[in-house]
Amino acid sequence: MRSTKRETLPIATSADVVLARQKVRQWAIEMKFTLVDQTKLVTAASELARNALDHGKGGHMVVEAVENTARTGLKLTFEDRGPGITDIEAALRDGFTTGGGMGLGLGGSKRLVNDFHIESQPGKGTRITVVRWK
């Protein structure tokens, strides 16, 4: 997978979560994703940015236009410097929450994208990378 364009945005406030959503929508439109795919990407970005802020004490999002031999896509990477996730499998299960929400964020985000990868170390933070292919 080769990156053709890249931008990094901070996630330190609720306003940054809104900006992350807007930036993902802008890129998805420029890349001519369908309205349904735009909505899926923006929803996943919103959830993951909110998690980075609320659970990860802030961080950043990298948005990239990517391509491989057969297709193009939009890749989003969220990194935070929070406490990390001790049980990733449990965190991906619907209904699991550490914050009082509905517990659909991580699992729901995973269902909205084509590729989903999560790395987390307790005490060191979390990195989540997602790709939606056209």
C-alpha angles and dihedrals in degrees: 000000000000125000115225099177132012139185132176124210128187120238106204104122140027088258088060090056089055091048090050090054091048093048093050091049091049092051093045091052092047089050090050098241114169117260090253092052091045089054093048092050094046092048092050091046091050093051095045094045090048090050091050089053101040102035102019100047091239133303135155145287125223115201118196138178105223137183139185129185094286109031152005128240149165117256122197124190121190119193127181137175097222134122094289128229115285096193111030093177091056092044090057093053116101111251095029111125138162094183111048097261126121093274095237100113106095098030091043092049090051090055092051096059137054098229125032126177127173130189122181138164122190109250094012107068140247137280120197121184122189133177130194112195124208 
